[in-house]
Amino acid sequence: MDRLSTIKARLGTAPPDLRNALSRHGALRAGINLSNFLLVSSRGADGGPAGVSPDMAAALAHSLDLPLVPVAYASPGLVADAAERDEWDVALLGAEPQRAAAIDFTAPYSEIEATYLVPANSPLQEASQVDQPGRRIAVAARTAYGLWLERNIGQAELLTADGFDAATALFTAQNLDALAGLRPKLIEDVENLPGTRLLPGRFMAVQQALGVPKAAGAAIDYLQRFVRLAIETGYVAELIERHKVLGLSVAAPRDGLSG
């Protein structure tokens, strides 16, 4: 029995009320953030999103015996905004407290380290040194790591931009002290930005999870079991290997993060 069949067998048949709660429009509508290249790493034959997150959504739909309808968004903030507009039934995005007002989250199924890129001549030597008076940090607004910085930066100044490319342009144009981002993306950017380097260490790890609108909160226990089984059976690791994703790690099994 393959891992996907094992997950479905161990979950058992979903109660009708739960299945109906996740398919009120006749299918499982999955909110997908297109901007995270680790989780949506390519496009399928039909042009739809392909990668770890779409495959996790497909596995959930398979477990529920439901057709899948991916609902794509250009950024995680737009996914979160749609939680109260009945546009998706389950979403795959970073679990952050600011989003928990409208969304219940499972525990994470994967993690991505976030750190900083700095000028080559910067006195900063590790990520933990960036939050100092007078330092200025560029960050993409409404990303999971950006929301974390908004909550946790106490001394440095945070300058937000609409998207990672805009944050990079802001960092360059204003000669800022640091550019915050996901480590795999920043590794690429070091190659494209001569005179910069990546700081060792991390300031946080983005917790990628499943989420449901608060109105469908009864489904969270089932989704939590699904995530745990996807981790324990090795299915998440299989997806990361299948899509050849570097910089994405399997999360350790844990209790849910619902808000």
N, C-alpha and C positions, 0 to 999 in steps of 0.2 A: 504493500500500500504506500503510495507516495505521500509527501507531507501534506499536501492540500486535502487529500482524502482523509488523512488522519485527523486533521483539524476539524473537518466537517463531522466525522464520526464521533469525536470526543465532545463536540458541542451538542450533538443530538438535534432533534427537530425543534426549531424555534417555536414558541407558543404563538398561536395565530394573532393575538393582540400585539405582540412585539413585532412580528413580521409585517403586520398592517401598519404599525407606527412608522416603520422604516420604508414603506412603499406606498404612501398615501396617493401618489400619482401614478401608480402602476409599475414602478421600477425603483431601484435604489439609485438616487441621484447623489453622486459623489462630488463634493467641491474640491477641486484640484488647483493648487498654486503652481502656475507655470514658471515663476521666476526662480525657483530653486533648482538649479541644474543638476544637483545630486539626486534629487527625487523624481524629477521629470527630465530624463536624460536624452530623450529622442522622441520621434513621432512614429505612430503606427502606420500601416499601409493605408488606412483611411484618413490619415492626417491628424488623428486624435493623439492625446498625450500618452507617452509610453515611459516606463521606468518603475522604480520601486513603489512610489505612491499609487500610481494607477493599478499596478499589480496587486497591491494590498487591498485596494477597493474592489478589484475583480474577485479576489479570494473571499472577501466578506460577502459579496453578492452570491457567489457560488455556495457558500455555507448556508445562506438563507434561501437558496433556490429562487433567486430574483434576477431579472435582467438588470444590467448596469447601464447607467447613463452618466458619463463624465460631464461635469459642469466646470469649465475652465475659467480661471481668473488670472489676471496679469500680475497680481501681487497678493501676499497673504492678508494685507489689510482689507482688500476688497472681498476676500473669502469671509473674513470675520464680519464685515459690514452686512453681508447677505444673510447672516444667521437668523435675523428676525423678519426676513422678507419671503420666507418659504421658497427659496431657490434651490436648496440642497437638503438632503436627509442626513448625510454624514459628511464630514470634512476631514481632510488630512492636512494638518498644519501644526506649527509650533504652539505648544501649550504654554501660554503666558497669563499671569493673573489679570492683566488688563482686559483680556478676551473672555475671562471666565464669568463676567457679568451676564453674558448672553449665551455662552457655550459651556456645556459639561464635557470634560476631557477624560480620556482613559490615561493610564500610565503610558509613557513613551514606548515606541517600538524601535526607535533609532535615535542617535545623537550626532550632532555636528559641532566641532569645536569652533569657537569664535575668538579672534585675537586682533592684533593691530598691525598695520603697515606704517612705517615711519621713514622720514628722510634718512639717507645713509649716514649723515653726520649728526644725527640726533643723539643726545646724551642718554636717552632711554634705552635700557638694556633688557627689560622683560615687561610683560603685559601688566603686571601688578604695579608698575611705576607710573603709569599714564595718568591716573587720577590725581593730579597735582594742581595747585593754583597757577593760573596763567596758561595752562595747556589747553589747546583747542582740538576737538575731535570731530571729524566728519563721519556721518552715519546715514544710511538709508532709512527714511522714516517708516515707522509702522512694521518693521521687520521684528522677528522675535528677539534678536540680539539688540536691536535698537530700543525696544520696549524695556529690556533688561537694563540697558544703560540709563534710560530715563529714570528708572527706579533707584539705581545704585550709584551713579556718578555723583559725588558730593563736592568736589573741588574744581575739577576741570570744566570747561564750557563745551556743551554738546551742540553741534550745528547739524541740522537735519536737511536732507535733500530728497527729492522724489525719485527713489530708485538708486541702485548701487552705482550705475554709470554717472548719475548726477552727483552722487556723493564723492566719487573719484575725481570728477571735474572740480568740485568745490575744494577738495583737499589740495589739488594741484594749483588752482588759480589763486587761492588765498594763502598758500604756503602754511598749511595747518600742521600741527604737531603729529597727528595720527589719523589714520583711516581705519575705522572699525569694519570688520566683515567676517565671513566664514573662512576658515583657514584654507580650504581647497581653492576657493576663488582668489584669495589674496596671493597664494602661491603662483597662480597664473599671472596676476597683475604685476608682481615683482619683475617678471620678464618683459612686460610692456611699459614699465615705468622706470627707466634708468635712474640710478641715484636713490633708490629706495631699498629697504630691507624689511624682513618680517621679524617681529618680536617673538621669542620663544615664550612658552606658557600660554595660558588662555584666560579670558575674563569670565567666560561662561561656556556652556554647551547647550545648543538649541535642542529642545526635547520635542521630537516629532511624534505626534499622537493622533488618535482619532477623536473627533468631537461631534456632538449632536447639539442642536438648539435646546435651550432649557425646556421648551415645551415638550420635547421628546425624551426627557431625562430618564424615563423608565427603561430606555434601551441601553443605558450606560453600562449596566452590569453584564449584559450579554457581550457588548463590545469589549469590555475589559477582559472577559474570558477569552475572546477571540485573539486579542493582542498577546495575552500571556501564552496561549498555545502557539501562536505564530513565532514567538521567540523560542519557547521550549522545544518545539519540534525542529528548529533550525530553518524554518521557512524564511524568516527575515534575512538570515545570513545567506540563504540560497539566492534570494532576489538581488542582494548586493553583489554577489559573485556573478550572477547571470548578466547583470547590466554593467559589470566592470566599473563599479563606482569606487573611487578612491576618496577617503576622507569621511565616509559615512560608517558609523559603528553601530552594532546591535546594542540596544539598551538592555540593562540587567532587568530581569523580571521584578516587578514591584507592585504595590497597591496603586489604585487609580488616583488621578489628580483632579477629579471633578470639583468644580467650584460651587 
